């Protein structure tokens, strides 16, 4: 029974996340997700829009995910692999090469990202859509994309 392990913040869950989770799960019998805690995100200078508990609840509701646990540090991955008996570590291709050193503990695989979608893009789109137009600007001009 092959156990696949992945990590991430999974903020503003979107189709790119679902694609990663689906493809990761297809590579084994179980998929376990190390979900970046709010404290770890702060350490990385990354702000999640949703708190850990909400992100965890959403991940647990996804049929491809068998278990979720908190990711608190960069260094915990090797211990997690040993503790869980992971056979494969899967990360998005934006992390290509970053975790190759863990290949002494299990296989490491980087999956291609889904194009044109990310939590950062969604946040930027939400900011753009909710930012009031400057005084004297027509609504038509404020909403146009140039």
N, C-alpha and C positions, 0 to 999 in steps of 0.2 A: 504494500500500500504506500504509494509515493506521496510525501507531504511537500507541498509548495509553500514557500514563504515570500511575502512581499511587504513593503513598507511604504508609508506615505501619509500626507496630511488629509487628503480626501475632503477638502473644503469645497463647498458648493458643488456637490456631486453632479457629474455630467456624463455624457455618453462616452467621452474618452476614458473616464475612470471605469465605467461599466465594461467597455471593450477590454481594458487591461485586466480586470478581474475575471472576465469570461475566458480570455485567452490563457491567463495564468492557471486557472482552475482546470482547463482542458489538458494541461501538461502533467497533471497528477490526479490523485484520488481525493485529496483534501487541500484546501487553501486556507492558510492562516495569515492574518494581516496584522502587522505591527503598526499601530496608528499613532502618529506623532501627538504627544500630549501638548496641552497648552503651554506648559513650562518649557518643553523642548522647543516648540515653535518660537517662543520668546527668545530663547538662547540663540536660535538660528536667525533672529531678527525677521521672523516671518509671522504675520498676523493672520490667523484664521478667522473668518467671519463668523463661523459657527463654533460653539464650545465643544470640547472633547466629547462630552456625554451625548450631544446631538449627533455628531459625526459618527460616533460608535453605534448608536441606535440605527442610523441609516445603513451603515455597512452590515450590521447583523441582519437586517431585513433583506439583504440581497442573497439570492439563492446560491450564488457561486461561492460565498464566503462561509467557511465552517467555524471560524473562531476569530476573535479580535483581542488584542492585548495592547497595553500602552508602550510606545517607544519613548524612552526618556533620554537616551544618549546615543551618539554616533557609535560608540564603542560596544554597545550591547549586542550587536548583530551576531558575532561569533558565538557568544554564550547562548543566544536564542536558538541558533542553528543546532548547537549541541543539545540543549535542554529539550527542544521539540523533536529532535531527530529529523530535521529537514533534509530532504534529498535535493532540493532545488531552490535557489534564491532567484526570484524574478523581479526585475525593475524596469521602468520605462527607459527607452533609448536616450532620453535626456541625461541619464546617469551613466551612460556607456563608459566602461573602463574604471569607474569610481570604486567598484566593489570586487574587482578581479582578485584581490588578495584573499577574499573569502572562499575562493575556489579550492583551497586546501581543506575546507570543511564540508563543502557540498558543491554541486554544479551551480554555475552562475549564468543567467540568461537575461538579455536585455530585449524587451519587446518594443517594436516601433510604436510611436505615439500616434494617436488619432489626429489628423491634420485639422487645423483651423479651430481648435477648441482647447481651452485651458481655464483653470480657475482664475488666473490673472486676466485673461481676455474677458471673461464674464464680469469680473469686478470692474474693469475699465468700462465695459458697455453699460453696466448699471450706473456707474458714476456719470457717464455721459448722458444717459437718458434721464437722470434725476437732477442734473445740475440746471438751475434756472438760466434762461437766456439773459445775456447782458441787456441792460436797459437800452431801448432804441433798436434792438435787433428783432426782426420779425420771427415768428415761430417757424416759418418755412425755412429761413436761413439758419436758425439755430439747430434744426434737426438734420440739415443736409450734411452729407459726408463728402469731403473733397479730398 
